[in-house]
């Protein structure tokens, strides 16, 4: 659980015995229609995701078998399907849906951190992206 003012990414170190093991997915880009403004709901825009999966990687390290770890390709496909699917108004809700889909995809995932960025935010400033980072556990 994240303490008030705490860093959720650091809190994922309480991993239920996975020893700090992580599978990292970086820079997954997906087009979706999310936002509060009418233009955001009608015009697809790019989003970028980074995912950190807390998983015990020791079994796969010993056996070298995909069946002994989490298939990151499947995780990426599930996350992409959420972003390209139904529309959400808030990045917080979209990130939560991604986290839930990842956690139910494989019960060996003890926790997931989702860093979601909207790459073309609708603000009249030179702003590279806006985003949220959340951590959820089984």
PyMOL commands that place a pseudoatom at each C-alpha (Angstrom):
pseudoatom trace, name=CA, resn=UNK, resi=1, chain=A, elem=C, hetatm=0, pos=[0.000, 0.000, 0.000]
pseudoatom trace, name=CA, resn=UNK, resi=2, chain=A, elem=C, hetatm=0, pos=[1.313, 3.429, -0.891]
pseudoatom trace, name=CA, resn=UNK, resi=3, chain=A, elem=C, hetatm=0, pos=[1.697, 5.787, 2.038]
pseudoatom trace, name=CA, resn=UNK, resi=4, chain=A, elem=C, hetatm=0, pos=[0.417, 9.333, 1.533]
pseudoatom trace, name=CA, resn=UNK, resi=5, chain=A, elem=C, hetatm=0, pos=[3.077, 11.227, -0.347]
pseudoatom trace, name=CA, resn=UNK, resi=6, chain=A, elem=C, hetatm=0, pos=[4.927, 7.959, -1.026]
pseudoatom trace, name=CA, resn=UNK, resi=7, chain=A, elem=C, hetatm=0, pos=[6.303, 6.775, -4.334]
pseudoatom trace, name=CA, resn=UNK, resi=8, chain=A, elem=C, hetatm=0, pos=[4.053, 4.057, -5.762]
pseudoatom trace, name=CA, resn=UNK, resi=9, chain=A, elem=C, hetatm=0, pos=[6.847, 2.775, -7.995]
pseudoatom trace, name=CA, resn=UNK, resi=10, chain=A, elem=C, hetatm=0, pos=[9.061, 2.258, -4.953]
pseudoatom trace, name=CA, resn=UNK, resi=11, chain=A, elem=C, hetatm=0, pos=[6.219, 0.527, -3.097]
pseudoatom trace, name=CA, resn=UNK, resi=12, chain=A, elem=C, hetatm=0, pos=[6.041, -2.188, -5.747]
pseudoatom trace, name=CA, resn=UNK, resi=13, chain=A, elem=C, hetatm=0, pos=[9.214, -3.571, -4.090]
pseudoatom trace, name=CA, resn=UNK, resi=14, chain=A, elem=C, hetatm=0, pos=[6.880, -5.189, -1.550]
pseudoatom trace, name=CA, resn=UNK, resi=15, chain=A, elem=C, hetatm=0, pos=[6.325, -7.970, -4.030]
pseudoatom trace, name=CA, resn=UNK, resi=16, chain=A, elem=C, hetatm=0, pos=[5.136, -10.909, -2.026]
pseudoatom trace, name=CA, resn=UNK, resi=17, chain=A, elem=C, hetatm=0, pos=[8.347, -12.912, -2.388]
pseudoatom trace, name=CA, resn=UNK, resi=18, chain=A, elem=C, hetatm=0, pos=[9.367, -12.164, -5.968]
pseudoatom trace, name=CA, resn=UNK, resi=19, chain=A, elem=C, hetatm=0, pos=[12.655, -10.739, -4.653]
pseudoatom trace, name=CA, resn=UNK, resi=20, chain=A, elem=C, hetatm=0, pos=[12.449, -7.540, -6.666]
pseudoatom trace, name=CA, resn=UNK, resi=21, chain=A, elem=C, hetatm=0, pos=[12.185, -9.388, -10.000]
pseudoatom trace, name=CA, resn=UNK, resi=22, chain=A, elem=C, hetatm=0, pos=[10.559, -7.395, -12.790]
pseudoatom trace, name=CA, resn=UNK, resi=23, chain=A, elem=C, hetatm=0, pos=[9.487, -7.765, -16.382]
pseudoatom trace, name=CA, resn=UNK, resi=24, chain=A, elem=C, hetatm=0, pos=[9.635, -4.327, -17.994]
pseudoatom trace, name=CA, resn=UNK, resi=25, chain=A, elem=C, hetatm=0, pos=[7.761, -3.233, -21.106]
pseudoatom trace, name=CA, resn=UNK, resi=26, chain=A, elem=C, hetatm=0, pos=[8.795, 0.203, -22.391]
pseudoatom trace, name=CA, resn=UNK, resi=27, chain=A, elem=C, hetatm=0, pos=[7.351, 2.519, -25.006]
pseudoatom trace, name=CA, resn=UNK, resi=28, chain=A, elem=C, hetatm=0, pos=[4.228, 0.600, -26.090]
pseudoatom trace, name=CA, resn=UNK, resi=29, chain=A, elem=C, hetatm=0, pos=[2.472, 3.045, -28.393]
pseudoatom trace, name=CA, resn=UNK, resi=30, chain=A, elem=C, hetatm=0, pos=[-1.229, 2.653, -29.061]
pseudoatom trace, name=CA, resn=UNK, resi=31, chain=A, elem=C, hetatm=0, pos=[-3.825, 4.903, -30.679]
pseudoatom trace, name=CA, resn=UNK, resi=32, chain=A, elem=C, hetatm=0, pos=[-7.034, 5.520, -28.748]
pseudoatom trace, name=CA, resn=UNK, resi=33, chain=A, elem=C, hetatm=0, pos=[-9.841, 8.020, -28.182]
pseudoatom trace, name=CA, resn=UNK, resi=34, chain=A, elem=C, hetatm=0, pos=[-9.740, 9.083, -24.546]
pseudoatom trace, name=CA, resn=UNK, resi=35, chain=A, elem=C, hetatm=0, pos=[-10.404, 12.403, -22.887]
pseudoatom trace, name=CA, resn=UNK, resi=36, chain=A, elem=C, hetatm=0, pos=[-13.013, 14.836, -21.671]
pseudoatom trace, name=CA, resn=UNK, resi=37, chain=A, elem=C, hetatm=0, pos=[-13.114, 17.213, -24.650]
pseudoatom trace, name=CA, resn=UNK, resi=38, chain=A, elem=C, hetatm=0, pos=[-15.306, 16.498, -27.686]
pseudoatom trace, name=CA, resn=UNK, resi=39, chain=A, elem=C, hetatm=0, pos=[-12.268, 16.584, -29.999]
pseudoatom trace, name=CA, resn=UNK, resi=40, chain=A, elem=C, hetatm=0, pos=[-10.529, 13.930, -27.863]
pseudoatom trace, name=CA, resn=UNK, resi=41, chain=A, elem=C, hetatm=0, pos=[-13.576, 11.669, -28.098]
pseudoatom trace, name=CA, resn=UNK, resi=42, chain=A, elem=C, hetatm=0, pos=[-13.772, 11.892, -31.891]
pseudoatom trace, name=CA, resn=UNK, resi=43, chain=A, elem=C, hetatm=0, pos=[-10.111, 12.098, -32.968]
pseudoatom trace, name=CA, resn=UNK, resi=44, chain=A, elem=C, hetatm=0, pos=[-7.808, 9.164, -32.232]
pseudoatom trace, name=CA, resn=UNK, resi=45, chain=A, elem=C, hetatm=0, pos=[-4.535, 10.170, -30.596]
pseudoatom trace, name=CA, resn=UNK, resi=46, chain=A, elem=C, hetatm=0, pos=[-1.347, 8.400, -29.538]
pseudoatom trace, name=CA, resn=UNK, resi=47, chain=A, elem=C, hetatm=0, pos=[-0.765, 7.054, -26.046]
pseudoatom trace, name=CA, resn=UNK, resi=48, chain=A, elem=C, hetatm=0, pos=[2.391, 5.483, -24.662]
pseudoatom trace, name=CA, resn=UNK, resi=49, chain=A, elem=C, hetatm=0, pos=[2.638, 2.868, -21.913]
pseudoatom trace, name=CA, resn=UNK, resi=50, chain=A, elem=C, hetatm=0, pos=[5.425, 1.564, -19.721]
pseudoatom trace, name=CA, resn=UNK, resi=51, chain=A, elem=C, hetatm=0, pos=[4.594, -1.490, -17.625]
pseudoatom trace, name=CA, resn=UNK, resi=52, chain=A, elem=C, hetatm=0, pos=[6.543, -3.010, -14.722]
pseudoatom trace, name=CA, resn=UNK, resi=53, chain=A, elem=C, hetatm=0, pos=[5.364, -6.490, -13.764]
pseudoatom trace, name=CA, resn=UNK, resi=54, chain=A, elem=C, hetatm=0, pos=[6.444, -7.874, -10.418]
pseudoatom trace, name=CA, resn=UNK, resi=55, chain=A, elem=C, hetatm=0, pos=[6.986, -11.572, -11.075]
pseudoatom trace, name=CA, resn=UNK, resi=56, chain=A, elem=C, hetatm=0, pos=[9.161, -14.277, -9.561]
pseudoatom trace, name=CA, resn=UNK, resi=57, chain=A, elem=C, hetatm=0, pos=[11.584, -14.882, -12.445]
pseudoatom trace, name=CA, resn=UNK, resi=58, chain=A, elem=C, hetatm=0, pos=[13.625, -17.587, -10.684]
pseudoatom trace, name=CA, resn=UNK, resi=59, chain=A, elem=C, hetatm=0, pos=[11.730, -20.565, -12.176]
pseudoatom trace, name=CA, resn=UNK, resi=60, chain=A, elem=C, hetatm=0, pos=[12.224, -19.350, -15.761]
pseudoatom trace, name=CA, resn=UNK, resi=61, chain=A, elem=C, hetatm=0, pos=[15.838, -18.489, -14.998]
pseudoatom trace, name=CA, resn=UNK, resi=62, chain=A, elem=C, hetatm=0, pos=[16.420, -22.120, -14.055]
pseudoatom trace, name=CA, resn=UNK, resi=63, chain=A, elem=C, hetatm=0, pos=[14.394, -23.866, -16.762]
pseudoatom trace, name=CA, resn=UNK, resi=64, chain=A, elem=C, hetatm=0, pos=[14.643, -21.433, -19.711]
pseudoatom trace, name=CA, resn=UNK, resi=65, chain=A, elem=C, hetatm=0, pos=[10.994, -22.228, -20.534]
pseudoatom trace, name=CA, resn=UNK, resi=66, chain=A, elem=C, hetatm=0, pos=[8.386, -19.627, -21.484]
pseudoatom trace, name=CA, resn=UNK, resi=67, chain=A, elem=C, hetatm=0, pos=[5.786, -21.636, -19.579]
pseudoatom trace, name=CA, resn=UNK, resi=68, chain=A, elem=C, hetatm=0, pos=[7.645, -20.780, -16.354]
pseudoatom trace, name=CA, resn=UNK, resi=69, chain=A, elem=C, hetatm=0, pos=[7.284, -17.031, -16.750]
pseudoatom trace, name=CA, resn=UNK, resi=70, chain=A, elem=C, hetatm=0, pos=[4.795, -14.394, -17.892]
pseudoatom trace, name=CA, resn=UNK, resi=71, chain=A, elem=C, hetatm=0, pos=[4.518, -13.956, -21.659]
pseudoatom trace, name=CA, resn=UNK, resi=72, chain=A, elem=C, hetatm=0, pos=[5.191, -10.228, -22.110]
pseudoatom trace, name=CA, resn=UNK, resi=73, chain=A, elem=C, hetatm=0, pos=[3.830, -10.356, -25.670]
pseudoatom trace, name=CA, resn=UNK, resi=74, chain=A, elem=C, hetatm=0, pos=[0.448, -11.438, -24.348]
pseudoatom trace, name=CA, resn=UNK, resi=75, chain=A, elem=C, hetatm=0, pos=[0.566, -8.736, -21.669]
pseudoatom trace, name=CA, resn=UNK, resi=76, chain=A, elem=C, hetatm=0, pos=[1.371, -6.086, -24.301]
pseudoatom trace, name=CA, resn=UNK, resi=77, chain=A, elem=C, hetatm=0, pos=[-1.536, -7.251, -26.476]
pseudoatom trace, name=CA, resn=UNK, resi=78, chain=A, elem=C, hetatm=0, pos=[-3.966, -7.060, -23.552]
pseudoatom trace, name=CA, resn=UNK, resi=79, chain=A, elem=C, hetatm=0, pos=[-2.787, -3.566, -22.610]
pseudoatom trace, name=CA, resn=UNK, resi=80, chain=A, elem=C, hetatm=0, pos=[-2.997, -2.386, -26.222]
pseudoatom trace, name=CA, resn=UNK, resi=81, chain=A, elem=C, hetatm=0, pos=[-6.533, -3.782, -26.533]
pseudoatom trace, name=CA, resn=UNK, resi=82, chain=A, elem=C, hetatm=0, pos=[-7.654, -1.720, -23.534]
pseudoatom trace, name=CA, resn=UNK, resi=83, chain=A, elem=C, hetatm=0, pos=[-6.150, 1.511, -24.886]
pseudoatom trace, name=CA, resn=UNK, resi=84, chain=A, elem=C, hetatm=0, pos=[-7.487, 0.984, -28.421]
pseudoatom trace, name=CA, resn=UNK, resi=85, chain=A, elem=C, hetatm=0, pos=[-10.884, -0.199, -27.149]
pseudoatom trace, name=CA, resn=UNK, resi=86, chain=A, elem=C, hetatm=0, pos=[-13.653, 1.646, -25.339]
pseudoatom trace, name=CA, resn=UNK, resi=87, chain=A, elem=C, hetatm=0, pos=[-13.229, 5.319, -24.549]
pseudoatom trace, name=CA, resn=UNK, resi=88, chain=A, elem=C, hetatm=0, pos=[-12.381, 6.643, -21.076]
pseudoatom trace, name=CA, resn=UNK, resi=89, chain=A, elem=C, hetatm=0, pos=[-12.572, 10.272, -20.015]
pseudoatom trace, name=CA, resn=UNK, resi=90, chain=A, elem=C, hetatm=0, pos=[-9.726, 10.149, -17.500]
pseudoatom trace, name=CA, resn=UNK, resi=91, chain=A, elem=C, hetatm=0, pos=[-6.213, 8.763, -17.800]
pseudoatom trace, name=CA, resn=UNK, resi=92, chain=A, elem=C, hetatm=0, pos=[-6.638, 7.486, -14.235]
pseudoatom trace, name=CA, resn=UNK, resi=93, chain=A, elem=C, hetatm=0, pos=[-9.541, 5.251, -15.280]
pseudoatom trace, name=CA, resn=UNK, resi=94, chain=A, elem=C, hetatm=0, pos=[-7.748, 4.062, -18.422]
pseudoatom trace, name=CA, resn=UNK, resi=95, chain=A, elem=C, hetatm=0, pos=[-4.600, 3.193, -16.464]
pseudoatom trace, name=CA, resn=UNK, resi=96, chain=A, elem=C, hetatm=0, pos=[-6.728, 1.346, -13.909]
pseudoatom trace, name=CA, resn=UNK, resi=97, chain=A, elem=C, hetatm=0, pos=[-8.379, -0.715, -16.644]
pseudoatom trace, name=CA, resn=UNK, resi=98, chain=A, elem=C, hetatm=0, pos=[-4.956, -1.594, -18.078]
pseudoatom trace, name=CA, resn=UNK, resi=99, chain=A, elem=C, hetatm=0, pos=[-3.690, -2.638, -14.638]
pseudoatom trace, name=CA, resn=UNK, resi=100, chain=A, elem=C, hetatm=0, pos=[-6.745, -4.809, -14.007]
pseudoatom trace, name=CA, resn=UNK, resi=101, chain=A, elem=C, hetatm=0, pos=[-6.419, -6.527, -17.401]
pseudoatom trace, name=CA, resn=UNK, resi=102, chain=A, elem=C, hetatm=0, pos=[-2.731, -7.226, -16.768]
pseudoatom trace, name=CA, resn=UNK, resi=103, chain=A, elem=C, hetatm=0, pos=[-3.310, -8.645, -13.277]
pseudoatom trace, name=CA, resn=UNK, resi=104, chain=A, elem=C, hetatm=0, pos=[-6.067, -11.030, -14.377]
pseudoatom trace, name=CA, resn=UNK, resi=105, chain=A, elem=C, hetatm=0, pos=[-4.023, -12.201, -17.367]
pseudoatom trace, name=CA, resn=UNK, resi=106, chain=A, elem=C, hetatm=0, pos=[-1.633, -14.223, -15.187]
pseudoatom trace, name=CA, resn=UNK, resi=107, chain=A, elem=C, hetatm=0, pos=[-1.914, -14.788, -11.444]
pseudoatom trace, name=CA, resn=UNK, resi=108, chain=A, elem=C, hetatm=0, pos=[1.890, -15.008, -11.191]
pseudoatom trace, name=CA, resn=UNK, resi=109, chain=A, elem=C, hetatm=0, pos=[1.949, -11.219, -11.632]
pseudoatom trace, name=CA, resn=UNK, resi=110, chain=A, elem=C, hetatm=0, pos=[2.056, -10.021, -8.011]
pseudoatom trace, name=CA, resn=UNK, resi=111, chain=A, elem=C, hetatm=0, pos=[1.823, -6.338, -8.946]
pseudoatom trace, name=CA, resn=UNK, resi=112, chain=A, elem=C, hetatm=0, pos=[1.891, -4.037, -11.947]
pseudoatom trace, name=CA, resn=UNK, resi=113, chain=A, elem=C, hetatm=0, pos=[2.915, -0.419, -12.343]
pseudoatom trace, name=CA, resn=UNK, resi=114, chain=A, elem=C, hetatm=0, pos=[1.356, 1.348, -15.307]
pseudoatom trace, name=CA, resn=UNK, resi=115, chain=A, elem=C, hetatm=0, pos=[2.860, 4.596, -16.583]
pseudoatom trace, name=CA, resn=UNK, resi=116, chain=A, elem=C, hetatm=0, pos=[0.442, 5.998, -19.185]
pseudoatom trace, name=CA, resn=UNK, resi=117, chain=A, elem=C, hetatm=0, pos=[1.146, 9.086, -21.264]
pseudoatom trace, name=CA, resn=UNK, resi=118, chain=A, elem=C, hetatm=0, pos=[-1.045, 11.074, -23.662]
pseudoatom trace, name=CA, resn=UNK, resi=119, chain=A, elem=C, hetatm=0, pos=[1.455, 12.222, -26.277]
pseudoatom trace, name=CA, resn=UNK, resi=120, chain=A, elem=C, hetatm=0, pos=[-0.610, 15.089, -27.720]
pseudoatom trace, name=CA, resn=UNK, resi=121, chain=A, elem=C, hetatm=0, pos=[-2.452, 16.709, -24.818]
pseudoatom trace, name=CA, resn=UNK, resi=122, chain=A, elem=C, hetatm=0, pos=[-5.061, 19.295, -25.847]
pseudoatom trace, name=CA, resn=UNK, resi=123, chain=A, elem=C, hetatm=0, pos=[-3.537, 22.320, -24.142]
pseudoatom trace, name=CA, resn=UNK, resi=124, chain=A, elem=C, hetatm=0, pos=[-2.416, 25.583, -25.765]
pseudoatom trace, name=CA, resn=UNK, resi=125, chain=A, elem=C, hetatm=0, pos=[1.168, 25.139, -24.524]
pseudoatom trace, name=CA, resn=UNK, resi=126, chain=A, elem=C, hetatm=0, pos=[4.291, 23.363, -25.730]
pseudoatom trace, name=CA, resn=UNK, resi=127, chain=A, elem=C, hetatm=0, pos=[3.720, 20.294, -23.559]
pseudoatom trace, name=CA, resn=UNK, resi=128, chain=A, elem=C, hetatm=0, pos=[5.328, 17.020, -24.639]
pseudoatom trace, name=CA, resn=UNK, resi=129, chain=A, elem=C, hetatm=0, pos=[2.955, 14.722, -22.776]
pseudoatom trace, name=CA, resn=UNK, resi=130, chain=A, elem=C, hetatm=0, pos=[0.733, 14.320, -19.747]
pseudoatom trace, name=CA, resn=UNK, resi=131, chain=A, elem=C, hetatm=0, pos=[0.419, 11.113, -17.820]
pseudoatom trace, name=CA, resn=UNK, resi=132, chain=A, elem=C, hetatm=0, pos=[-0.326, 9.081, -14.756]
pseudoatom trace, name=CA, resn=UNK, resi=133, chain=A, elem=C, hetatm=0, pos=[1.525, 6.298, -12.974]
pseudoatom trace, name=CA, resn=UNK, resi=134, chain=A, elem=C, hetatm=0, pos=[-0.364, 3.779, -10.856]
pseudoatom trace, name=CA, resn=UNK, resi=135, chain=A, elem=C, hetatm=0, pos=[0.517, 0.568, -9.049]
pseudoatom trace, name=CA, resn=UNK, resi=136, chain=A, elem=C, hetatm=0, pos=[-1.951, -2.237, -8.395]
pseudoatom trace, name=CA, resn=UNK, resi=137, chain=A, elem=C, hetatm=0, pos=[-1.499, -5.616, -6.677]
pseudoatom trace, name=CA, resn=UNK, resi=138, chain=A, elem=C, hetatm=0, pos=[-3.221, -9.003, -6.786]
for i in range(1, 138): cmd.bond("trace and resi %d" % i, "trace and resi %d" % (i + 1))
show_as sticks, trace
zoom trace
